[in-house]
Each structure stands twice: as structure tokens, then as C-alpha cells.
Amino acid sequence: MKINRTQWIAIGASSVLLIGIYLFADTKKIITDKPAGPSATRDEQKSSAPEFDWDSYLKKVKANITNTDTLNLLTGWEQAQNEPNLKAMIDFYHTRGESVSEAYYTLRLAKLKKDAPLTLRAGDLFEATAGISNDDALHQFLADQAVESFKYAMTLDSTTANRLKLATAYMDQGTAPMQGVGILLDVISKDSNNADALLLLGKFGIVSRQYDKAIVRLEKVVSLRPQNYDALFLLAEAYRAKGDKDKAIQLLEKCAKMVDKPELKKEIEQYIKNIKAKS
């Protein structure tokens, strides 16, 4: 999905675009020259972003529907958003591949039913759709809705897995990453071997240029999950960014041996050559 804009991970070279697509497809974040932190408020960060108008968006979607009977049905379902009508709209938009509207009404139905799994489904849809959106306003709307979904899910079922989903959503949203970091730090304070939380913190460490922290966390992930090539690649990136190219190459070569996608293996091998050429 989706390395078409600024990323969660600073890969470091255009030749590794495909690597990013395979390994970091579900993560996006604005990269700046300064470490991420709480210095800018959410409102300050969002003030320059274009605003998304849901009603206008829905009008554009419906403008592409030429069948009068279908439009009349949609109008009736929208006017009385009870459970059957919401389900009908979700099914309709799912069939048409209109994932933004599907996610929107899935969250409405989830809140109506107070249904945790359905809320998670909505959050996953928002995140996935945000990942492929090239429109800044739409992307921000979807990222915000993903956060809202997972926050609501937490009120219904506050499992560690759901906390990790919320943390990831905060980081993908890009306007309040430290809230996500706080959740992750709390998770590992209670379970120091939670590899999923450590991996996310490792990613954030690279984004915020805190390479030493990233290395410590990613080394632990690799010790817990030796076959996790996401962690290996990230660890290599942390070492490369810190200036230890030999260690980065060693890890990338190990990563290349693990992957089972020929195209991805080729990209990693090319990336290794690029690093060596700059040594």
C-alpha cells in the first residue's frame, strides 16, 4: 500500500521503494528534520492541513450512481440509520469497492451496537484506506477516524492487542505520536518481552532519529523473533543511519536470505550494493 507520500520509515534510498511497500505498507508518518516530540500541539499541526468535508465527499460518490431506484434506496437508508439500514449501506458500498463509505458506516453501526469486533473492523478499514489515499485531507480524516475507532474499541475491550492498534493509529495519524509512544511504553513496562510493542517503538526510534534506542529495542525483537525480517530490516536501517554500514550490510544480507519474494530479495540485494558503493 503505499509508499506514495511521506513515510513512517526513512528508508534512505529510492532503490528500496519496493522494500518499503512489502515491509512497511501499513505505516505512514510525516518525517521532519527534528525528532518527533510533543512540542507542537495537535491543533497547531493540523491547522495547515486542508479540511475534509464528509457531506461533499458523499455527494461526489452518489453522483456516480446513475440508477434512480438505487439512489432512492440510499436516501431512505441514510434518513433512518437503524441497524438494518446501516448494514444495507455497508454491504452496498463494500460491493462497489467504496471503502471510505464502508468504513464510515461500519463505525456508525459499531457504535449503535456497542460491538468491539465491529469497531475494530471499522478501524482497520480506515487505516487501510488511509494508506492508499493520495489526498491529504482525506488521508487525515481517515487517520483521525481510525484513532476514534480504536479509542472506542478500548472502551469496550481494553486488551493489549487493542492498545497496540490504538498506539499504531496515533503514530499513523502523525499529529499525536507521543500518545502512541506512551501506550507502547506502558505495555512494555508490564510485559518487557512484548515484541509487537518493541517493534513499533523501534520504528518510532528511527523516525525520530533516536537510533540507539531503536537498536536496543529492535535487537530484542530479533532475539525474540529471529525470523522476523521486518525487525531485521529496521535494525539494519538503524545501524546504517548511525554510520555502521558493515553491521547494516550484515543484517540486510541475513534479511535477504529469509524473504520468500524474489522481487523483494532483488531489491534488498540492490540496496546492499548501493550501501557498499557509498562506503
N, C-alpha and C positions, 0 to 999 in steps of 0.2 A: 504494500500500500504505500509507497507514499513518501518517498523522499523527493517531494516536488517543491518543498519550501524549506525554511529554516528548520533545523533538526534538534532533537534531544541530544544526539551524539555528534560531536565534531569529528567526523571520520578522518579528515585530514588530506584527502586527495580525491579528485574526480574519478579516478580509475576504480575506486571502491564503491561506486554508486550501487552496484548490484549487491555487494555485501550488506550495505545498509538496508536494502529492500528486503533481503532474506532475514537478517538478524534483528533489525530494529524497526520493523514495519509498523508497529503499533505505538511508537513513541515519537512525540514531537515536542519541541520546546524552542523558544527563542534563545539564541546564543548571543551573548554580548561579550565585550572585551573585559568585563569585570565579573568577579564571582557572583553567582546568584545569591540573593540575600533579602532580608526584609526591609531594605532601605526605602524602597518605593512602595507606596500603598497600592491596593488593588484598584481604587478609583483613579489614581494618577496614571497607572499603567494602562488602564482601559480607555482613558479619556481621548487618546489619539486614534483609537480603533473605530472603524465605521460601525454604525449601529445596524442591527438586523431587525427587520420588520416581518414578523411571522404572518400577519394577515396578508401583506403584499406578496409574500412568498407563496402562500396557499392559493391566492388568486391566479398567480402565474401557472401553478401546477394544474389548476382546474381549467385554465384557458386552453390547455392541450387536450381536454376531454371534449369530444365533439358530439357524443351521444346525449341527447336531451334527457332521456329516461335515466341514464346514469347520473347526470348532474342533479336531477330532481331527487334521486335516492340519497346522494351525498348531502344535499341541503337538509333533507329530513333527518339524516343521522347526526349531522352537526348540531341541529337545533335541539335535539333531545339526546344528549350524550349519556345515555344509560349503558349498562353493561353489554346488552346485545348490539346496540348501535356502534359502540366503540370497537367491539370485536369485528363487526362488519367493515368498519373503516380500516382497521389494521389489516384484515385479510385483503381488502381491495388494494390498498397501497403496497402491500407485500407482493401481490400478484403482478402489479405494474412495475415493481422494482424501485418504488419511490420510498427509499429508506428513511429520509428525513421525516416525512409524514408518518410513516410506520412507527418510528421511534417516539415521535411526539405523542401519538395516541396510545401507544403501549404504556408510556409513563402515566398518562391520564387514567387508563384502566387499572394500572397497578395501584395507584393512589386510591381509586374508588374501592378496590377490593382489599386494600392493605395486604398486598401479596408480595412477599420478599423475592421469590424467584422471578416473578414477572418484572419487578423493579430492576433486578439485575439484568434481565434481558433488555430492558429499555436502555440502561446504562451502557451495556455492551454495544448496542446498536448505535447510540450516539457517538461513542468513541470510534467505532469502526468507520462510521460515515464522516466524522471529523477528519479522520486520517486520509481520506481521499478527496477532501474538499480543497479547491484552489481559491475559493472566495474567502477573504479574510473575515468578513462579517459573519458569514455562515459558519465558518470554522469555529469562531469564538462562541457563537451561540450554541453550537453542538457540544463544544468542550464544557461550557457552563452547564448545559443540561445533563451532561454525563456526571459532573460533580453533584448536581442536585439529585440525580437518580441514586447515586451510591450513598449520599448522605441520608436520603430517605430509607434506603435499604438497611443502613446501620441502625435506624430507629426500630426496625422490625427484627433484625437478626445481626447482632454485633459480633460475628465470628472474625477470626484473624483473616480469613480469606477475603471477607468483605472489607475489612480495614485496609488490606493491601490494594484492593480495587479502588477505594476512595483515595488512597495515597497516590496511586498512579494517575488517577483522574486530575488531582490537583496539579501534578507535575506536567501532565499533558496540556492542561489549561494554560499554564505559563504565567498566570497572574498572581498565584499564591503558592509557589512551590514549597516554601518553608512549612506550610501547613502539612503538606505531604511528607516532608522530611520528619517533622515532629511525630507523625503517626508511625513512620518506619522505625525511628529511634525508640519509640515506646515498645514496639513489637519486639525488637531485638534485646531490649532491656529485660524482657520477660522470657525470651527464647533466643539466646545468643547464636544458635545454630539455624535460625530461620533463613535458609538460602535465598528464598524469593525476596525477602526484605533486604538482605545484604546485597543482592544483585541490583536492586533498584537504587540503593544508596551508592553502590559503585558507579552506576550510570550517572547519577547526580554529581558525584565527585568529579567525574571527567568533565561534565558540562560546566561546573563551577570552578574548574581548574585546581581543584584540591586533590592533586594526583596521589600524594602519599596516603591520604585517607582512602581513596579509591582502590589503591593497590592492596592495602591491608584487607579491605572488605572482599575484594574480588579473589584474592589469594585464598581466603577462607571458603568462598563459594566453590572454587576449583578443588579444594581439599575435600569438600562435602560431596561435590558432584563432578568427578573427574572427566566425565564425558560431556559436560555442558559446554558446547563450543561458543555459545553466546558469551559466557563468562571468560573463556579463553581469549576471544577476540577483544573484548573490552579490556582485559588485563594487558594484552599486547598494546592496545591504544594508550593506556595509562603510562606504560613504560616508554613507548615511543615519544609521547608528549613530554615526558620528563627528561628525555635525552638518552635513554638507554636503548639504543637501536638493536644491539645484539640480543638483548633479552626479548625485545619485541619480535624480532625475526624468529627466534627460537619458539616462541609461543604461537606465532602465526603458522609456522611450519607444522606444528603439532595440530593446530586447528584445521589446517588444510587436509591432513590425513584423516580427520574424523568425519568431515562433511560427506554426505552421500549425494550431493547435487553437483554434477560435473561442471555446470556453468559457474556455480559459486566457487568451487575449488579453483577454477581457472582464474577468477577474479582475485582470490586471495593470493595465489601464486604471482600474479602480476603486481599486486600491492607489495609483496615481498621484494620483487625486483626493483620497484620504484624506491623503496626504502634503502636498499643496498646501493642504488645509483647515487643517492644523496649522501651517503656516508663519507 
